[in-house]
């Protein structure tokens, strides 16, 4: 079953899954809290975009050193060190008295949870058999989806009872408990000894990221990772709720219900991708072809949501859910990038592509807010300003797809 006993393999998965659950919850919670924080701190659209995006900026800055640190020190040590920063970020968020303190706290949280997926994936490559790795990877993504679901209605229900500040104290305690579980259940890390059966050569850290950045294949995938993948996450983790309230006219409670169903739909979608992609690959339907076929459908769906706007009313969440579901095909780019390189470069390729994605989330979240605020300052209605900002985002997604489509069909190289 795995390179460690079955019971130990299950324990390792559960330990990391708990931490990743809270990582995903913290990623998505800003959307649910946006009405409360906007009222308490008098935040505009640009402020909301920066606040939500600070998490992804903090997440992004760790990605390049993270891969090397995981290889050298192992998932347990790196996770525990970074999660300490996440606890500090949650505490700071709970006591923040200014907008910039909230931004700093969100950035610290992003730094702190930045290894919550990469750390277990690194460990799985050593501790699990290939078949078990695939299953564990899919289940980790499912756990993340559950965390994003928990950031919607459950948080909305808790807010009247606890308020948002005690909620973050509770999250700090929960992450500390997750750290204790990782310390208890996750094995230590020793540098592997070379054996006659080792197929992959050891790569010196000095080789860096040069081969990744120079790859034509990697550069082909960068724009869709930045705009389409990053933009999908930006909508799901922030702009879905303001859209439902400003364009659809929903209350904050109804918008939280809508976000709940958006996240449930994404949970089901990623579970489905995990089931069908191996069979699709056996039939020769590779990620690049699926992306080429699938993304235009997401563009058509987002265009429909923008054009119909207020006419969708309480059903706006369904349009946004269908956009996210159809756009989820771009998530196949991540494993495709890893497989496009030799195994000794796969970790760095994943870290570099993660950097692209999360920088995209930060930039798209903030840019939509900046443009919406600017248009409102010029006299546009909140609904019209947000619809126009989303339309510009759609055009950038279409442009990134054009680059992907025309960049060539023979770009797969190391």
C-alpha angles and dihedrals in degrees: 000000000000144000089260127047116288094246091051091048091053091047092051092050093049092047093055093039092060091054093045091050091059091042091058092043091054090047093057103032095090091072092058093043095045096097092049095044092044090055097043097044099028093239125182127207093271090050091052091049092051093045094051092040094052088075091056093044090054089046091051099052092060098050101088097047091038096072093053092044092052092050092049105037103021135236097285099055095040094046094049093049094049096041088058086063090050091054090051090049092052092049091049091048091052093054099035115133098181139045093247091053088055090050092050091048092051090050091051090050090052091052091046098053096037093106097045092103104022093051096058092041089054091049094046091059089062103032104037134058116246093259092049090048092058092049093046092048091053092047091050090056088049089053090052090052089052089053091053090049089051089054091064124050097005090054091044090053093048097049097077090047101045110008122230097278097060087043090065091047086056091049090051090054092046092053090048089054089049088053091054090051091051091048090051102042109026116087123237123256127247124176107259117250116233114250134182089258096056108119100181121069120230112254119213115237089235090073086076125171099314095108090051098051092044094053114110089206092055092048089050090057097043101084095050089046091051101042107021102034095032091044093050090054090045091056095044096047100040125352098053092076098046088046093054091047102041100033102026096037095231125154119246089256093052091045089054088053089051092050089050091058092044090056093044089053090052091049090055091044095054091044088054093048089053090054100046107033096078090053091045091051091051088056091053096256100137127190095260093056093046090050091049090052098039108044096066088061090056091050091052091049094050091046089053092050091050095046096045092042111149091013089075090060112170090000093067089101089062091056092048091047091052090048092052092044094051092042091052089084086081088068086075087071091075099063089036090060091050092050092049090070134057112273093254089061098041095093093052091045090054092047092049092049091047087055090054093048097048094043084054092053091050095047096044094047093050097039094053089052094046093050093045091051092047093051092048089051087054090055103267120141117254089247095049093044094053093044091052092048090051090048090056089049089053091052091052090050090052090049092051089051090052090055091049093048098047099036089092140272097244102056098114104121140132 
